[in-house]
Amino acid sequence: GISPAQKALLFPALKKLASEGMSILLVSHKLEEVASLCDEVTVLRHGKVTHHTRAPFHFPELLEAMFGTVPEQKKKSAARTTGNTVVTMNNIAAGGERQGLKLDNFSARSGEIIGLAGLDGAGQATFLRLVAGLTIPCHGTTQLFSTHLPSSKKASRIAGDLQTVFLPADRLEEALFTDISLSDHFSLRNKTIGFWEKKQHNRERAEKAITTFSIKGQPNDTADNLSGGNQQRLLLALLDPQSKLILLENPTRGLDIRSGQWVWEYLTETLSSKTCIIFSSPELDEILHYSDRILVFYDGEIALDCLTTETDHSTVAAAMTGMGVQ
């Protein structure tokens, strides 16, 4: 992305070149840029051309071409009962992704399920890592359960001690070990038992988890031999069901429909109803269906913060592309 000052220089220069007869191809997901610069638009989705039109543009048509047909509204289950504040963030600025992240204030309560929407690189990945204590802000404060997270590497350990769990999208790169067995993953998970002393105990735990979570694998298998869906099942098996705050980055990425549904059944039916869940997803249907509240990120800022019952597919999609930003 570029700054407003850079746009003020670049856009007039592009218009001047076009007026002199030069053809310009602009690749952008920001509809206000498209409206300002383009004479015609081609929309690509999942590697295919889904729409082509000339100015003046009808933005609802473009949004539908970008994000798919607006689905029929499904009946949503009642929002979970919320309790005490679990996360508070104030005056945050942090690097990362295209624009970094700027955040005036944010809070979440126990029992809430909050969905983070936004195009890739809009700030939601940085947001999750800030809450988990994995990214250190340039300035600002974050509190988990009234405990201040320091601006140091100690933050992630403190977050973990406060029963905060982060499950990243890249399971093998960031969450699992590729060269140790499933049994040994449970050895690492169990802080009260020595790694080598209780091999049989952890093998039994792995066997139980394989059965309970329907993991298609054996205790001696390594995580990289599992499918994406089974890797996610393993991560959930390792998760403490009493966790107070769970941060999920694209929890159903790469999963088939059945596996994705199973993930959400586990999260919403097995975990404590007091657990706060904050998750990101590129799929608007997933966010609208499972969240009680939605944050839409655009250019490193929160462009929309509302209850799911007070918004819809079109409004969220518009905010993701900048059309809902005042």
C-alpha positions as CSV (number, residue, x, y, z in Angstrom):
1,G,0.0,0.0,0.0
2,I,0.9,3.6,-0.4
3,S,0.3,6.6,1.8
4,P,-2.3,9.4,1.0
5,A,0.6,11.7,0.3
6,Q,2.1,9.3,-2.2
7,K,-1.3,8.8,-3.8
8,A,-1.6,12.6,-4.2
9,L,1.5,12.5,-6.3
10,L,1.0,9.2,-8.2
11,F,-2.7,9.4,-9.2
12,P,-2.4,12.7,-11.1
13,A,0.7,11.4,-12.8
14,L,-1.1,8.3,-14.0
15,K,-4.1,10.3,-15.2
16,K,-1.7,12.6,-17.2
17,L,0.0,9.6,-18.8
18,A,-3.4,8.1,-19.7
19,S,-4.5,11.5,-21.3
20,E,-1.3,11.3,-23.4
21,G,-2.4,8.0,-24.9
22,M,-0.6,5.5,-22.6
23,S,-2.5,2.4,-21.5
24,I,-2.3,1.7,-17.8
25,L,-3.2,-1.6,-16.0
26,L,-3.9,-1.1,-12.3
27,V,-4.2,-4.1,-9.9
28,S,-6.1,-3.1,-6.8
29,H,-8.8,-4.3,-4.3
30,K,-9.6,-0.8,-3.2
31,L,-12.7,0.3,-5.0
32,E,-12.2,4.0,-4.3
33,E,-9.0,3.8,-6.3
34,V,-10.8,2.0,-9.1
35,A,-13.5,4.7,-9.1
36,S,-10.9,7.5,-9.1
37,L,-8.6,6.1,-11.9
38,C,-10.2,3.5,-14.1
39,D,-12.3,3.7,-17.3
40,E,-13.1,-0.1,-17.2
41,V,-12.8,-2.9,-14.7
42,T,-12.1,-6.6,-14.9
43,V,-12.7,-8.7,-11.7
44,L,-10.7,-11.9,-11.1
45,R,-11.9,-14.3,-8.4
46,H,-10.3,-17.7,-7.8
47,G,-8.3,-17.4,-11.0
48,K,-11.3,-16.7,-13.2
49,V,-12.8,-13.5,-14.8
50,T,-16.1,-13.0,-13.0
51,H,-17.1,-9.5,-14.3
52,H,-16.1,-6.9,-16.8
53,T,-17.6,-3.4,-17.1
54,R,-16.9,0.2,-18.1
55,A,-17.4,3.3,-16.0
56,P,-19.7,4.5,-14.4
57,F,-19.4,1.5,-12.1
58,H,-22.2,-0.1,-10.1
59,F,-20.3,-1.1,-6.9
60,P,-22.8,-3.7,-5.6
61,E,-22.1,-5.6,-8.8
62,L,-18.4,-5.3,-8.3
63,L,-18.6,-6.5,-4.7
64,E,-20.7,-9.5,-5.7
65,A,-18.2,-10.4,-8.4
66,M,-15.3,-10.1,-5.9
67,F,-16.9,-11.9,-3.0
68,G,-19.6,-14.1,-4.5
69,T,-23.4,-13.9,-4.5
70,V,-24.8,-12.7,-1.2
71,P,-26.1,-15.9,0.5
72,E,-29.6,-16.3,1.9
73,Q,-29.6,-15.1,5.5
74,K,-29.5,-18.1,7.8
75,K,-31.0,-18.2,11.2
76,K,-28.2,-17.5,13.7
77,S,-28.1,-19.0,17.1
78,A,-28.4,-16.6,20.0
79,A,-25.2,-14.8,21.0
80,R,-23.4,-16.3,24.0
81,T,-23.7,-14.6,27.4
82,T,-20.7,-12.3,27.9
83,G,-18.9,-11.6,31.1
84,N,-15.8,-9.8,32.3
85,T,-13.4,-8.0,30.0
86,V,-10.6,-10.2,28.9
87,V,-8.7,-8.0,26.5
88,T,-8.1,-4.2,26.5
89,M,-6.0,-2.4,23.9
90,N,-5.3,1.4,23.8
91,N,-3.5,3.7,21.4
92,I,-1.8,0.8,19.6
93,A,0.7,1.3,16.7
94,A,2.6,-1.7,15.4
95,G,4.5,-2.7,12.3
96,G,3.7,-5.7,10.1
97,E,1.8,-6.5,6.9
98,R,1.3,-3.8,4.4
99,Q,0.3,-0.8,6.5
100,G,1.1,-2.0,10.0
101,L,-1.7,-1.5,12.6
102,K,-3.2,1.6,14.2
103,L,-5.8,1.1,16.9
104,D,-7.4,3.6,19.2
105,N,-9.1,1.2,21.5
106,F,-10.5,-2.3,21.6
107,S,-11.9,-4.6,24.3
108,A,-13.4,-8.1,24.3
109,R,-15.4,-9.9,27.0
110,S,-15.5,-13.5,28.0
111,G,-18.0,-15.5,26.0
112,E,-17.7,-13.4,22.9
113,I,-16.9,-14.8,19.5
114,I,-15.4,-12.1,17.4
115,G,-14.7,-12.5,13.7
116,L,-11.9,-10.5,12.0
117,A,-12.6,-9.7,8.3
118,G,-10.3,-7.9,5.8
119,L,-8.4,-8.5,2.7
120,D,-5.0,-10.1,3.0
121,G,-2.5,-7.8,4.8
122,A,-5.2,-5.4,6.1
123,G,-4.0,-5.8,9.7
124,Q,-5.9,-8.8,11.2
125,A,-2.8,-11.0,11.3
126,T,-0.9,-8.3,13.2
127,F,-3.9,-7.8,15.5
128,L,-4.0,-11.5,16.6
129,R,-0.2,-11.6,17.2
130,L,-0.4,-8.4,19.3
131,V,-3.1,-9.9,21.5
132,A,-1.0,-13.1,21.8
133,G,2.1,-11.1,22.8
134,L,4.0,-12.3,19.8
135,T,4.2,-8.9,18.1
136,I,5.6,-6.0,20.2
137,P,3.8,-2.7,19.5
138,C,5.7,0.5,18.8
139,H,3.5,2.2,21.4
140,G,0.3,1.6,23.2
141,T,-0.9,-0.8,25.9
142,T,-2.5,-4.3,25.9
143,Q,-4.0,-5.9,29.0
144,L,-5.1,-9.5,29.3
145,F,-7.4,-10.2,32.3
146,S,-6.2,-6.8,33.8
147,T,-2.5,-7.9,33.5
148,H,-0.4,-5.6,31.4
149,L,1.7,-7.2,28.6
150,P,5.2,-5.7,28.6
151,S,6.8,-4.5,25.4
152,S,9.2,-7.4,25.4
153,K,9.6,-11.0,24.5
154,K,8.1,-11.9,27.9
155,A,4.7,-10.8,26.6
156,S,3.9,-14.2,24.9
157,R,4.9,-16.2,28.0
158,I,2.7,-14.0,30.2
159,A,-0.2,-14.4,27.7
160,G,0.3,-18.2,27.8
161,D,0.3,-18.2,31.6
162,L,-3.0,-16.4,31.5
163,Q,-4.5,-19.3,29.5
164,T,-4.4,-17.5,26.1
165,V,-3.8,-19.7,23.1
166,F,-2.9,-18.7,19.5
167,L,-3.5,-21.1,16.6
168,P,-1.8,-19.7,13.5
169,A,-2.9,-20.4,9.9
170,D,0.4,-22.0,9.0
171,R,0.2,-25.1,11.1
172,L,3.5,-26.8,10.2
173,E,5.6,-23.6,10.2
174,E,4.4,-22.0,13.4
175,A,2.3,-24.5,15.5
176,L,3.5,-28.1,15.1
177,F,6.9,-29.9,15.0
178,T,7.5,-31.8,11.8
179,D,10.1,-34.2,13.1
180,I,8.6,-35.5,16.3
181,S,5.8,-37.9,16.8
182,L,2.2,-37.1,17.8
183,S,3.0,-38.7,21.2
184,D,5.9,-36.3,21.8
185,H,3.6,-33.4,21.0
186,F,1.6,-34.4,24.1
187,S,4.9,-34.7,26.1
188,L,5.6,-31.0,25.3
189,R,2.0,-30.0,26.1
190,N,2.1,-31.6,29.5
191,K,4.2,-29.3,31.7
192,T,3.9,-31.4,34.8
193,I,5.5,-34.6,33.4
194,G,9.0,-35.0,32.2
195,F,9.5,-35.3,28.4
196,W,11.3,-38.7,28.4
197,E,10.1,-40.2,31.7
198,K,6.5,-40.7,30.8
199,K,6.6,-41.8,27.2
200,Q,4.0,-44.5,27.7
201,H,1.7,-42.1,29.4
202,N,1.9,-39.7,26.5
203,R,1.4,-42.5,24.0
204,E,-1.8,-43.4,25.8
205,R,-2.9,-39.7,25.7
206,A,-2.1,-39.6,22.0
207,E,-4.1,-42.8,21.3
208,K,-7.1,-41.3,23.3
209,A,-6.9,-38.1,21.3
210,I,-6.6,-39.9,18.0
211,T,-9.9,-41.7,18.9
212,T,-11.7,-38.7,20.4
213,F,-10.8,-36.2,17.7
214,S,-11.0,-38.8,14.8
215,I,-7.4,-38.0,13.8
216,K,-6.3,-40.2,10.9
217,G,-2.9,-41.1,12.1
218,Q,-0.9,-43.2,14.7
219,P,1.0,-42.1,17.8
220,N,4.3,-42.6,16.1
221,D,3.4,-40.6,13.0
222,T,4.9,-37.1,12.5
223,A,2.7,-34.1,12.0
224,D,3.8,-33.5,8.4
225,N,2.4,-36.8,7.5
226,L,-1.1,-35.7,8.4
227,S,-3.6,-33.9,6.1
228,G,-4.4,-30.3,6.9
229,G,-7.7,-31.3,8.5
230,N,-6.0,-33.8,10.8
231,Q,-3.3,-31.3,11.7
232,Q,-6.0,-28.9,12.8
233,R,-7.6,-31.8,14.8
234,L,-4.3,-32.4,16.5
235,L,-3.9,-28.8,17.4
236,L,-7.4,-28.8,19.0
237,A,-6.5,-32.0,20.8
238,L,-3.5,-30.2,22.3
239,L,-5.6,-27.2,23.3
240,D,-6.5,-26.9,26.9
241,P,-10.4,-26.9,27.0
242,Q,-10.3,-24.5,29.9
243,S,-8.4,-21.8,27.9
244,K,-9.9,-18.4,28.6
245,L,-8.9,-16.7,25.3
246,I,-8.4,-18.5,22.0
247,L,-7.0,-16.7,19.0
248,L,-7.5,-18.4,15.6
249,E,-6.0,-17.4,12.3
250,N,-8.0,-18.8,9.4
251,P,-9.1,-21.9,11.5
252,T,-10.7,-23.7,8.5
253,R,-8.1,-22.8,5.9
254,G,-7.5,-25.7,3.5
255,L,-10.1,-27.9,5.1
256,D,-13.1,-29.6,3.4
257,I,-16.6,-28.6,4.4
258,R,-17.1,-31.5,6.8
259,S,-13.8,-30.8,8.6
260,G,-14.5,-27.1,8.8
261,Q,-17.9,-27.8,10.4
262,W,-16.3,-30.2,12.9
263,V,-13.8,-27.5,13.9
264,W,-16.6,-25.0,14.7
265,E,-18.7,-27.7,16.5
266,Y,-15.8,-28.3,18.8
267,L,-15.1,-24.6,19.4
268,T,-18.7,-23.7,20.2
269,E,-20.0,-26.9,21.8
270,T,-17.0,-28.4,23.7
271,L,-15.1,-25.4,25.0
272,S,-16.4,-23.5,28.0
273,S,-19.1,-21.0,27.1
274,K,-17.0,-18.4,29.0
275,T,-14.1,-18.7,26.5
276,C,-13.5,-15.7,24.4
277,I,-12.8,-16.6,20.8
278,I,-11.3,-14.2,18.3
279,F,-10.7,-15.5,14.8
280,S,-9.8,-14.3,11.3
281,S,-11.1,-15.7,8.1
282,P,-11.1,-14.8,4.4
283,E,-14.6,-16.3,4.1
284,L,-17.3,-13.8,4.9
285,D,-19.9,-16.6,5.2
286,E,-17.9,-18.1,8.0
287,I,-17.5,-14.9,9.8
288,L,-21.2,-13.9,9.5
289,H,-22.3,-17.4,10.6
290,Y,-20.1,-18.0,13.7
291,S,-19.3,-14.6,15.2
292,D,-21.3,-12.5,17.6
293,R,-19.3,-9.4,16.6
294,I,-17.3,-8.4,13.6
295,L,-14.2,-6.2,13.1
296,V,-13.4,-5.2,9.6
297,F,-9.8,-4.2,8.9
298,Y,-8.8,-1.9,6.1
299,D,-5.4,-0.4,5.5
300,G,-4.2,-1.3,9.0
301,E,-7.2,0.2,10.9
302,I,-10.5,-1.0,12.1
303,A,-13.0,0.3,9.5
304,L,-16.1,-1.4,11.0
305,D,-16.9,-2.7,14.5
306,C,-20.4,-4.0,14.9
307,L,-22.6,-6.8,16.2
308,T,-23.2,-9.5,13.5
309,T,-27.0,-9.0,13.9
310,E,-26.6,-5.4,12.9
311,T,-24.7,-5.9,9.6
312,D,-24.8,-8.0,6.5
313,H,-22.7,-9.5,3.7
314,S,-22.7,-6.4,1.5
315,T,-21.9,-4.0,4.3
316,V,-18.9,-6.0,5.4
317,A,-17.6,-6.5,1.9
318,A,-17.9,-2.8,1.2
319,A,-15.9,-2.0,4.4
320,M,-13.2,-4.5,3.3
321,T,-12.7,-2.6,0.1
322,G,-12.7,0.8,1.6
323,M,-16.2,1.8,0.4
324,G,-17.5,1.8,4.0
325,V,-14.7,4.0,5.3
326,Q,-15.7,7.6,6.0
